[in-house]
Structures are given as structure tokens and as C-alpha cells.
């Protein structure tokens, strides 16, 4: 209704799919999301999948990437390695040198940076780890929508991370997140100022 596209993540730290069900989960999502292609920007296999806590390998990631590409033409990203300033860029470079097949890089920016409040406008504010580490987030829905529009134009198709109770833990619906309706309405209004040929 707001004219925005999603970038689903198939596996995350909040919602766990059992190892013996993961191949089927990739296939099922490929079938479901392909029928909604106009509403999907791209798909990421795993959120920060190389962290040891997940217990998966790069070969696992790229096996799911290959499986996805067998069943869908929606662009796919394997995962975001460490933040770019902690070696993430080197991982992407190595994957390219090794000839790994994937469509999109999803780098994670440093936790505290000038672009962070615009790129990640929703946060799980009550998460214990983030209480003392949270960067400033623009609270005004109109200003946030303007920032996202500028970001979208500068990246020829940018996005915002919805990191919240609904986005990570699936505990509440998105539309009851504080300020969600106002932000999405403001974003919808900004569409008329964006170039029509954005990817």
C-alpha cells in the first residue's frame, strides 16, 4: 500500500529454522516470493551468517545461494560479513577472487557513523546490548522520509533496515511499532519526488 519493496532475510538470529529444514525453507521462500516479485528488492540468505554462534560455513551459504538461484530470479546476497572497517570488505574481495556466484553485496556499516541514523531508522531500543550503544535516530517521520529519499537517489535504490521487535523477533506486527505508520506514510509521500527510473 505504501509502494515500498522488501528485502527479506531468510535466516536470522531471532527466528531459527532447524538445520534439517533449511533447504526446504529456501525453496519455499523462493516459490512464495517469486510470485510477489514486484514487491521484493532482493533476498539475503543469512543475517551476519559467518558469526560462530550460527555454526554455518561459507560453503553452506553458497549452497543456499545456488539453491535459491535454481528456483528464483530474484537477486540474492549470501550474508553481511564483519563491518567494513573490521575486514568485511576483504571477505567480499576474496569471494570475488574465488569466483563465488552471488548477485549483491550487503556490507554492514560501522555501528556509529554519520549515515547510520538514516540507513537504520528503527532499532530494538530495549535490547540489552544496545541500551548504552545506540546511535542517535531521527525521530521526526518527515525528516526521516526525506533522508531516506536522498539515500535512495544517491544509491539508485537504497533501503532502510527495519531492526525492531517486529523486524527481528517477530513479537508484534510491524504496523503497531511506535511511529511506523507515520514514517511509512511520509515515505509514500516522498515517492513523487523520486526519479521514475530508480532500480
C-alpha positions as CSV (number, residue, x, y, z in Angstrom):
1,X,0.0,0.0,0.0
2,X,2.9,2.3,0.7
3,X,4.6,1.4,-2.6
4,X,7.8,0.1,-0.9
5,X,9.7,-3.1,-1.6
6,X,11.0,-5.5,1.0
7,X,14.4,-7.2,1.3
8,X,13.7,-10.4,3.2
9,X,16.3,-12.2,5.1
10,X,15.7,-16.0,5.1
11,X,17.6,-16.8,8.3
12,X,18.3,-14.5,11.3
13,X,19.4,-14.7,14.9
14,X,15.9,-14.2,16.1
15,X,14.0,-16.8,14.2
16,X,15.7,-20.2,14.0
17,X,14.9,-22.8,11.3
18,X,16.1,-26.3,12.1
19,X,19.1,-27.5,10.1
20,X,17.2,-30.3,8.5
21,X,14.5,-27.9,7.3
22,X,16.8,-25.1,5.9
23,X,16.9,-26.3,2.2
24,X,13.2,-26.6,2.2
25,X,12.8,-23.2,3.7
26,X,14.9,-21.7,0.9
27,X,12.8,-23.5,-1.7
28,X,9.5,-22.5,-0.1
29,X,10.5,-18.8,0.1
30,X,11.8,-18.8,-3.5
31,X,8.4,-20.1,-4.6
32,X,6.4,-17.7,-2.5
33,X,8.4,-14.5,-3.1
34,X,8.8,-15.1,-6.8
35,X,5.0,-14.7,-7.2
36,X,5.4,-11.3,-5.5
37,X,8.5,-10.2,-7.5
38,X,7.4,-6.6,-7.8
39,X,7.4,-6.2,-4.1
40,X,10.9,-7.7,-3.4
41,X,14.1,-5.7,-4.0
42,X,16.4,-8.7,-3.2
43,X,16.9,-11.5,-0.7
44,X,19.7,-12.1,1.8
45,X,20.3,-15.7,2.9
46,X,21.5,-15.1,6.5
47,X,21.9,-12.1,8.7
48,X,25.6,-11.9,9.7
49,X,25.8,-15.6,9.0
50,X,29.5,-16.0,9.5
51,X,29.4,-15.3,13.2
52,X,30.5,-18.5,15.1
53,X,27.2,-18.6,17.0
54,X,25.4,-19.7,13.9
55,X,27.6,-22.7,13.2
56,X,27.4,-22.5,9.4
57,X,30.2,-22.3,6.9
58,X,30.7,-20.2,3.7
59,X,30.1,-23.4,1.7
60,X,26.7,-23.7,3.5
61,X,25.8,-20.1,2.5
62,X,26.8,-20.6,-1.1
63,X,24.9,-23.9,-1.3
64,X,21.8,-22.0,-0.3
65,X,22.6,-19.2,-2.8
66,X,22.9,-21.8,-5.6
67,X,19.6,-23.4,-4.4
68,X,17.9,-20.0,-4.4
69,X,19.1,-19.3,-8.0
70,X,17.7,-22.6,-9.2
71,X,14.2,-21.6,-8.1
72,X,14.1,-17.8,-8.4
73,X,15.4,-14.9,-10.5
74,X,15.2,-12.5,-7.5
75,X,18.7,-11.2,-6.8
76,X,20.4,-12.9,-3.8
77,X,23.0,-11.9,-1.3
78,X,24.8,-14.5,0.8
79,X,25.3,-12.5,4.1
80,X,27.0,-9.5,5.5
81,X,30.4,-10.3,6.9
82,X,32.0,-8.2,9.6
83,X,31.6,-4.5,9.3
84,X,33.6,-3.0,6.5
85,X,36.1,-1.4,8.9
86,X,36.7,-4.8,10.6
87,X,37.5,-6.8,7.5
88,X,34.1,-7.2,5.8
89,X,35.4,-5.7,2.5
90,X,38.2,-8.2,2.4
91,X,35.7,-11.1,2.6
92,X,33.8,-9.7,-0.4
93,X,37.0,-9.3,-2.3
94,X,38.0,-12.9,-1.5
95,X,34.6,-14.2,-2.6
96,X,35.0,-12.4,-5.9
97,X,38.5,-13.7,-6.4
98,X,37.3,-17.3,-5.7
99,X,34.5,-16.8,-8.3
100,X,31.7,-17.3,-5.9
101,X,28.3,-16.7,-7.6
102,X,26.0,-14.2,-6.0
103,X,24.2,-11.0,-7.0
104,X,24.5,-8.4,-4.3
105,X,26.9,-7.3,-1.6
106,X,25.3,-6.3,1.7
107,X,28.0,-4.6,3.8
108,X,27.3,-3.5,7.3
109,X,28.4,0.0,8.1
110,X,30.2,0.8,11.4
111,X,27.8,1.0,14.4
112,X,28.5,4.7,14.9
113,X,28.7,6.7,11.7
114,X,27.0,9.7,10.1
115,X,24.9,7.5,7.8
116,X,23.7,5.1,10.4
117,X,20.6,7.1,11.7
118,X,19.2,7.3,8.1
119,X,20.1,3.8,7.0
120,X,18.8,2.0,10.1
121,X,15.9,4.1,11.3
122,X,14.2,1.5,13.5
123,X,16.1,-0.1,16.3
124,X,15.3,-2.6,19.0
125,X,15.7,0.1,21.7
126,X,15.2,-2.2,24.7
127,X,17.7,-4.8,23.6
128,X,20.3,-5.1,26.4
129,X,23.3,-4.8,24.1
130,X,22.1,-1.6,22.6
131,X,20.9,0.4,25.6
132,X,24.3,2.2,26.1
133,X,25.5,1.9,22.5
134,X,22.5,3.2,20.4
135,X,23.4,5.9,17.9
136,X,21.0,8.8,17.5
137,X,18.0,8.1,15.4
138,X,15.9,10.8,13.7
139,X,12.5,10.8,15.3
140,X,10.6,13.1,13.0
141,X,8.8,11.0,10.4
142,X,9.0,13.7,7.7
143,X,12.7,14.3,8.2
144,X,13.4,10.6,8.2
145,X,11.5,10.1,4.9
146,X,13.5,13.0,3.3
147,X,16.7,11.4,4.4
148,X,15.6,8.0,3.0
149,X,14.7,9.7,-0.3
150,X,18.1,11.3,-0.5
151,X,19.7,8.0,0.3
152,X,17.6,6.1,-2.3
153,X,18.6,8.6,-5.0
154,X,22.3,8.5,-4.1
155,X,22.4,4.7,-4.2
156,X,20.0,4.3,-7.1
157,X,17.8,2.1,-5.0
158,X,18.7,2.3,-1.3
159,X,16.9,0.9,1.7
160,X,16.3,1.1,5.4
161,X,16.9,-1.7,7.9
162,X,13.8,-2.4,10.0
163,X,15.5,-3.7,13.1
164,X,12.9,-3.8,15.8
165,X,10.6,-6.2,17.7
166,X,8.6,-7.0,14.5
167,X,11.6,-7.0,12.2
168,X,13.9,-9.2,14.3
169,X,11.9,-11.1,16.9
170,X,8.5,-11.1,15.2
171,X,6.9,-10.4,18.6
172,X,4.5,-7.7,17.3
173,X,3.1,-6.7,13.9
174,X,5.0,-4.0,12.0
175,X,2.1,-1.6,11.9
176,X,2.0,-1.2,15.7
177,X,5.7,-0.3,16.0
178,X,6.0,3.2,17.6
179,X,5.9,5.7,14.7
180,X,5.8,3.1,12.0
181,X,2.6,4.3,10.4
182,X,3.8,7.9,10.3
183,X,7.1,7.0,8.8
184,X,5.7,4.8,6.1
185,X,3.1,7.4,5.2
186,X,5.8,10.0,5.0
187,X,7.9,7.7,2.8
188,X,4.9,7.1,0.5
189,X,4.5,10.9,0.1
190,X,8.2,11.2,-0.9
191,X,7.7,8.9,-3.9
192,X,6.5,11.7,-6.0
193,X,9.9,13.5,-5.6
194,X,12.0,10.4,-6.7
195,X,13.1,9.7,-10.3
196,X,10.8,7.2,-12.0
197,X,13.8,5.1,-13.2
198,X,15.2,4.2,-9.8
199,X,16.1,0.4,-9.7
